[in-house]
Each structure stands twice: as C-alpha cells, then as structure tokens.
Amino acid sequence: MTAPSLASRTEAAWAALQRVPDPEVPVVSVVELGIVRALEEAADGGLAVTLTPTYSGCPATEAIESAVVAALEAAGLGPVRVRTQRAPAWTTDWISAEGRRKLREYGIAPPAEGAGGSAPPGARAIRVVPRAAVPCPRCGSTRTERLSAFGATACKALYRCSACREPFEYFKPL
C-alpha cells in the first residue's frame, strides 16, 4: 500500500474540515465561516491547522479546536497541531458564498459581501459604513427593523421583517 500524495492528503483534510460545523451556527462549517486560516503538512507527518476565531473572546474557540482535531484524527490524518492566530482579525468578509447561502436558508441574514471592511495584513481599515437595509432571509424584503443590537450571540443582532412579520437574526459585519 502506498502513502497518499501530499495533494490527496491535503484534499482529504479539507474535506474533513468541511464537515466540522460551527458550534453556534451548525448549518455552516468552520471552513465556510472562514475560521480555518491555513492547513499545512507538518514535519512530523501530521497536520498543522491555523484557526482565527470570529472574535478574541469567542466562547466556542476551544470547542472548535477540539472538533477540528477530532475530525482530522478520525480521518487518519493525525497527529494534528492547532495554532490560533488572531491577527489580522477575522472578518465576515471571510464567510464563503456557500456559507452565506446556508445562513440565509437557516433563517439568519448574512452580512453583505465586503461589509466587513477587511484590510490586508498589517493595514488598519477604518470605514464608516451607513447602515444598509438588512434583507429578510425568509421573504427577501428590505422592510426590516433592528429590535436589538444583540441576538443569541454577540456576533448577531435581532431584527424583524415588516413584510412577513417574522423575527430573524442578522450576522453582524465585522
């Protein structure tokens, strides 16, 4: 039996990570959310994974790290080392198009692409963005209102649609 090539090993690792759900929004994977920053072959034959939490005080950080290690080890790709990298900070711009689609289908309004104001590493982005209408993830109407700056987690706000009258959460741009 021959050892898998580096490309197929890396592809298998990405596939395994694609199945690791975010603990707070389980409809999206940690890859789709943009938390997995890098995946590299380690010198010991294992894998080194770099994660960037959605914010520095995220209570799910340790759970995500454990789930990443468990998924890669279950796929026979261990040993696994996880490194947390906080700079540059995670931004909602890192959520994939597929992740945005899944959030919407789950009933959470995703931030508009580019709304996070991400900056290149080492640069500091300061933007004043006027508050745009948040489309309802259920009916698509932009006749919505913010009820609370915070939803079930600090990264979400609570909104209500005036058209369908349904409440929903909005993943705030960061």
C-alpha positions in Angstrom: 0.0 0.0 0.0 1.4 3.4 -1.0 1.1 6.5 1.1 -1.3 9.1 -0.2 0.2 12.0 -2.1 0.5 15.4 -0.4 -2.2 16.8 -2.6 -4.7 14.0 -1.9 -3.8 14.1 1.8 -4.5 17.9 1.9 -7.7 17.4 -0.1 -8.8 14.8 2.4 -8.0 17.1 5.3 -10.0 20.0 3.7 -12.9 17.6 3.1 -12.9 16.5 6.7 -12.8 20.1 7.9 -15.7 21.0 5.6 -17.8 18.6 7.8 -16.9 20.3 11.1 -19.9 22.5 12.0 -19.6 25.8 13.8 -20.9 25.1 17.3 -23.0 28.2 17.4 -24.4 28.1 13.9 -24.2 24.4 13.0 -25.6 24.9 9.5 -22.2 26.2 8.3 -18.8 24.6 8.6 -15.7 26.2 10.1 -14.3 26.3 6.6 -17.4 28.1 5.2 -17.3 30.5 8.1 -13.6 31.3 7.3 -12.3 30.3 10.7 -9.8 27.8 9.2 -7.0 30.1 8.1 -4.4 27.6 6.9 -3.7 23.9 6.6 -0.2 22.6 6.2 1.7 19.4 6.2 3.8 19.2 9.4 7.4 17.9 9.6 6.2 15.0 11.8 3.8 13.8 9.1 0.8 15.3 10.8 -1.1 18.4 10.0 -0.8 22.0 11.3 -4.1 23.9 11.3 -4.3 27.6 11.8 -7.6 28.9 13.2 -8.8 32.5 13.6 -11.8 32.8 16.0 -14.6 35.1 15.0 -13.6 37.4 17.8 -11.0 37.1 20.5 -13.4 36.3 23.3 -15.5 33.7 21.4 -16.6 31.1 23.9 -16.6 28.4 21.1 -12.9 28.6 20.3 -11.9 25.6 22.4 -14.8 23.5 21.1 -13.9 24.4 17.5 -10.2 23.4 18.2 -11.3 20.1 19.7 -13.7 19.3 16.8 -11.0 20.1 14.2 -8.5 17.8 15.9 -11.1 15.0 16.3 -12.2 15.3 12.6 -8.7 15.1 11.2 -7.7 12.3 13.5 -10.8 10.3 12.7 -9.9 10.7 9.0 -6.5 9.1 9.8 -4.6 12.4 9.2 -3.1 12.9 12.7 -1.2 13.9 14.6 -2.8 17.4 14.5 -1.5 20.7 15.9 -3.8 23.7 16.1 -2.5 27.2 16.2 -4.7 30.2 17.0 -3.9 33.3 15.0 -5.7 36.5 16.0 -4.1 39.0 13.6 -5.3 40.0 11.3 -8.6 39.7 12.9 -11.3 37.5 11.4 -13.9 39.4 9.3 -17.3 38.5 8.0 -15.7 39.0 4.5 -14.1 35.6 5.0 -17.5 33.8 5.0 -17.8 31.9 1.8 -20.6 32.4 -0.7 -21.8 28.9 0.2 -21.7 29.8 3.9 -23.8 33.0 3.2 -26.3 30.9 1.3 -26.6 28.4 4.1 -27.0 31.1 6.7 -29.8 32.6 4.7 -31.6 29.3 4.3 -31.2 28.6 8.0 -33.0 31.9 8.7 -30.0 34.1 9.6 -29.4 37.2 7.4 -25.8 37.1 6.4 -23.8 40.3 6.1 -23.3 41.7 2.6 -20.1 40.7 0.9 -17.5 43.4 1.6 -19.4 44.8 4.5 -16.7 43.7 7.0 -14.2 46.1 5.6 -11.3 43.6 5.7 -7.9 45.1 5.3 -4.7 43.4 4.1 -2.4 42.0 6.8 -0.7 44.8 8.7 -3.1 47.5 7.5 -5.7 49.1 9.6 -9.1 49.6 8.0 -11.4 52.3 9.4 -14.6 52.7 7.4 -17.8 54.4 8.2 -20.5 52.4 6.5 -24.0 53.7 6.6 -26.4 51.1 7.9 -28.0 49.4 4.9 -31.3 47.7 4.9 -31.0 44.1 6.0 -32.9 41.8 3.7 -35.2 39.3 5.5 -33.8 35.7 5.0 -37.4 34.4 4.8 -39.1 36.6 2.3 -36.3 38.8 0.9 -38.0 42.1 1.9 -35.7 45.0 2.9 -38.5 46.5 5.0 -36.8 45.3 8.2 -36.1 46.9 11.6 -33.5 46.2 14.2 -35.0 45.2 17.6 -31.8 44.6 19.5 -28.1 45.1 18.8 -27.5 41.6 20.2 -29.1 38.3 19.3 -28.4 34.8 20.7 -24.7 35.5 20.4 -22.6 38.7 20.4 -22.0 38.3 16.7 -25.7 38.6 15.8 -28.4 41.2 16.1 -32.1 40.7 16.3 -34.3 42.0 13.5 -38.0 41.8 12.4 -39.4 41.9 8.9 -42.3 44.4 8.4 -43.5 42.4 5.3 -43.8 38.9 6.7 -43.7 40.0 10.4 -41.1 37.3 11.2 -38.2 37.9 13.6 -34.7 36.9 12.4 -31.1 37.2 13.4 -28.5 39.1 11.4 -24.9 38.1 11.4 -23.3 41.5 12.1 -20.4 42.6 9.8 -17.1 42.7 11.5 
